[in-house]
Amino acid sequence: MDLLDSVMLCVLFGLLAATFVAHRAGNERRDVGLLLSLSALWGAGTAAALAWV
């Protein structure tokens, strides 16, 4: 695994954790949805990067 893949996975887990915390904290649904969308896009990019290797 390259350094880029490791960084992308760390950012993905950070986004997922932030989404979970925002949901549990009772933030607005729109904000949680935005974080979830960003996490999904980043996850797709990470999956593509990992599959490329």
C-alpha positions as CSV (number, residue, x, y, z in Angstrom):
1,M,0.0,0.0,0.0
2,D,1.4,3.4,-1.0
3,L,1.5,6.5,1.2
4,L,-1.3,8.0,-0.9
5,D,-3.6,5.1,-0.2
6,S,-2.9,5.2,3.5
7,V,-3.7,9.0,3.6
8,M,-6.9,8.5,1.6
9,L,-8.0,5.8,4.0
10,C,-7.2,7.9,7.0
11,V,-9.2,10.8,5.6
12,L,-12.1,8.5,4.8
13,F,-12.2,7.2,8.3
14,G,-12.0,10.7,9.6
15,L,-14.9,11.8,7.5
16,L,-17.0,8.8,8.6
17,A,-16.2,9.5,12.2
18,A,-17.1,13.2,11.8
19,T,-20.4,12.2,10.1
20,F,-21.2,9.8,13.0
21,V,-20.4,12.4,15.6
22,A,-22.4,15.1,13.8
23,H,-25.4,12.8,13.6
24,R,-25.2,11.8,17.3
25,A,-24.8,15.4,18.3
26,G,-28.0,16.3,16.7
27,N,-26.7,18.7,14.0
28,E,-29.0,19.7,11.2
29,R,-30.0,17.0,8.8
30,R,-28.7,19.0,5.9
31,D,-25.2,19.3,7.4
32,V,-25.1,15.6,8.2
33,G,-26.2,14.8,4.7
34,L,-23.5,17.0,3.3
35,L,-20.9,15.1,5.3
36,L,-22.4,11.8,4.3
37,S,-22.2,12.8,0.6
38,L,-18.6,14.0,0.9
39,S,-17.7,10.7,2.7
40,A,-19.4,8.7,-0.1
41,L,-17.5,10.6,-2.8
42,W,-14.2,10.3,-1.0
43,G,-14.9,6.6,-0.5
44,A,-15.5,6.1,-4.1
45,G,-12.3,7.8,-4.9
46,T,-10.4,5.7,-2.4
47,A,-11.9,2.5,-3.8
48,A,-10.9,3.6,-7.3
49,A,-7.4,4.4,-6.1
50,L,-7.0,1.1,-4.3
51,A,-8.4,-0.8,-7.3
52,W,-6.0,1.0,-9.7
53,V,-3.0,-0.7,-8.0
